[in-house]
């Protein structure tokens, strides 16, 4: 018998795993990129997005600057957990001292 609710839970679980892997990739990238260190100048979310390889090609309505939106949520989630912080004056992100 087809159990749609159970199937949807499997997709949600896989999606949650992908989000965790993306966060680990961003944290690894930032830890290994000097400008992203807590004493660095920071890096724009667009550059983090591109340098982590998250960008797709330009698909007309799905231009790269629209694609970065989900990374914004990822960075704010890391910020909420005390890993990264946004430098408002520069509109850049960097690790926290404990990140």
Buried (B, 14 or more C-beta within 10 A) or exposed (E): EEEEEEEEEEEEEEEEEEBEEBBEBBBEBBEEBEEBBBEBEBBEBBBBBBBBEBBEEEEEEEEBEEBBEEBEEBBBBBBEEEBBBBEEEEEBBBBEEEB
